[in-house]
Every structure is written in C-alpha cells, then in structure tokens.
Amino acid sequence: MTQARGRWRKRSATQAVTLSDVAAAAGVSAQTVSRAIRDPASVSKETGARIERAIAKTGYVRNLFAANLASNRSQTVAAVIPAMNASVFAETLHAFEERLRPHGYQIFVGSSDYHADREEALVRSFLGRRPDGFLLVGTEHTTAARKLLTALPVVETWDLTDRPIDVLVGFSGEAATAELVAHLAERGRRRITFASRQLPGDQRSAERLAGYTQAVTALGAEPRTVEVAAGTVTMDLGVELLDLALARFPDSDAVMFSSDVFAAGALLACVRRGIDVPGRLAITGFGDFELARHLVPALTTVAVPQTRIGELAADLLLDRIHGRSVAEPVRDVGYRIEIRASS
C-alpha cells in the first residue's frame, strides 16, 4: 500500500506494506502504530481498534525478525507443562495467555510427559527461539535445566518450594490432601484408601500421596494405597483403581482419588453396581473439575485456583520481563476443600 495526495492506495504485489501505510490508513503516527503493536495496552481502546482495522485493510504483516533485533525482545513466552491432555493445566495456560495478550505477547507450549529430561530438551529447544520468559509447571528440574533457566525471567507454578528459580505461584498439594483426610476422619472414616497414578516425575501426585500418608499415620492408622504406573488420566482408569482398592482392602470405608477424573469414574461405577456412596463408601477427588459438582452424588474434592495461578503467573512474569521489582517472589494461592454429598 502507498500514500498519494493524502490518500492511502493499494500497492503492487511486489511492494511490502509498511508501518507508515498503516499509520496513514489509521490517521495516526507511525510511532503510535509501532507502540500499539508492541504493547496494545499502551494506547486507548479506540486508537487500538482503529489501528487493527487499518492493519486488516492494508494487509500489513509485522517483520518480527527486524522488530526483535531492534528491541532485543521476541514478545513470546515459552511454557512447558506435564501433559497436553490435562484440563487443569489447560485452564491455567488459558488464563496465562489471556493476561499476556493485551501486552502483545504470544506463547508457545511443549509437554514434558512428566519426564525431567524431556523438559530439559524442551527448555534447550525453546531457548533457541529467544523467548522473553518461561512458564513451568512444577519445581523439580534437572540441574542443567535450572542452570539454563537462570538466564531469563521464569515463573514456576502449581507447587511450592523454598528454592524457586525466579518467581513462583503455587499451593501445597500435600497440605490439601492431609486436610481432606481430616475431613473424612471427622465423618468417622478410619479405613481410608488412597488411589492414584504414580509416574516418575509426577511431583504433584507424589505430594498428594505424602500428605495422605502423613495424615493417616497421625490418626494412628496404617496407610492403604493402590496405584498404577501407566495410563492416561481417564474415568476408565478410575474404575480400575476402585477395583484394586476394593480387592486389596475390601473393608475400606473411603477411597481418596488423586484426580477428579479417577473419582468420577469410580463414583459412577459404584452407582451402576449399587454400592451406596457415601453410606458404604465415601469417595473424594482432587481438582474440582466442572463435572465434580454435577455428579450424583456430587463429589467432595480439593478446589485449586487454576485460573488465578495463570493470571498471577502472567503478572509476575511481566514484572520480571520489564525489570520491575517483585516484592513477593513466592505466592501461595492456597486451596479449598469442597465438601459435597459423596463424603
């Protein structure tokens, strides 16, 4: 596109649309267009909308390579999560991306599949794309990955540690599970079985198991656990875990599942089989997924502020990227025990 006699007109196919063309079409300066593209929140909504219409009209495509060289920023953030098919992480990522978008940032995502060496490989690969920062789920990383990540802003999420790489937003899964045990004990349950999938590298599941074990031992009872070491998080696997629990500990009066998905599969199986929940068997989950409150009976579980984790992680990372001081680098967002009819 080009400008002639104060009017914007279409360029030939061999000519690239420039920032000045967009500025002329929007009726603003080229500096304003540049600022709006770099940081949409820095201009008014009306000006931003005008510039967006001008970009669409002119077909302008930003030269990111040149922009990155000029600003020494890529306007991208890398995120490494344990699994793509886990909705809890998807909700956190969505909130994270929504918070970053008004500031002109995009995210690219990789999955470690709960393997620390794969996380390290992703970190190395993503660093080659020069992101301005990283989001990680978890606080356990290889020594090499930690060393690589000290070179730029990093926010770790979902867990707590006294050794964060940079800034951290999380909660204690161990404390949450222990509190859930206390709730069941208050309801008179003493033969509580914990059912989970324990994969190497799944720190969150290991913490929940540790919280259960400590709390049950404190009650003077023997820990009862069943677990699988493979498989995806599905309701079918929840049924398998229920069968393991009842076969190994037939007198169980409660089964705590490490995920709402497992708990939902088990609870529905109990309904089909005529097992009274919670009369014969109390069932609890972890996560407070949407389906938890729609089950009959509704599922007692641990509610995790998934959206808040993503929003706060984005805020802290933006502060670090822009060199602003962070008064509280570690944020414990807590959890909530949702007591419903299944217990």
HELIX and SHEET records of a PDB file:
HELIX    1   1 LEU A   19  ALA A   26  1                                   8    
HELIX    2   2 ALA A   30  ARG A   38  1                                   9    
HELIX    3   3 PRO A   40  SER A   42  5                                   3    
HELIX    4   4 LYS A   45  THR A   58  1                                  14    
HELIX    5   5 LEU A   64  SER A   71  1                                   8    
HELIX    6   6 SER A   87  LEU A  100  1                                  14    
HELIX    7   7 ARG A  101  HIS A  103  5                                   3    
HELIX    8   8 ALA A  116  LEU A  127  1                                  12    
HELIX    9   9 THR A  143  LEU A  149  1                                   7    
HELIX   10  10 GLY A  173  GLU A  186  1                                  14    
HELIX   11  11 GLN A  203  ALA A  218  1                                  16    
HELIX   12  12 MET A  235  ARG A  248  1                                  14    
HELIX   13  13 ASP A  260  ARG A  273  1                                  14    
HELIX   14  14 GLU A  290  ARG A  293  5                                   4    
HELIX   15  15 GLN A  306  ILE A  321  1                                  16    
SHEET    1   A 2 THR A   2  ALA A   4  0                                        
SHEET    2   A 2 ARG A   7  ARG A   9 -1                                        
SHEET    1   B 6 GLN A 106  SER A 111  0                                        
SHEET    2   B 6 THR A  76  ILE A  81  1                                        
SHEET    3   B 6 GLY A 133  VAL A 137  1                                        
SHEET    4   B 6 VAL A 154  THR A 157  1                                        
SHEET    5   B 6 VAL A 167  GLY A 170  1                                        
SHEET    6   B 6 VAL A 330  ASP A 332  1                                        
SHEET    1   C 4 ARG A 224  VAL A 228  0                                        
SHEET    2   C 4 ILE A 192  ARG A 197  1                                        
SHEET    3   C 4 ALA A 254  PHE A 257  1                                        
SHEET    4   C 4 ALA A 282  THR A 284  1                                        
SHEET    1   D 2 THR A 301  ALA A 303  0                                        
SHEET    2   D 2 ARG A 336  GLU A 338 -1                                        
END                                                                             
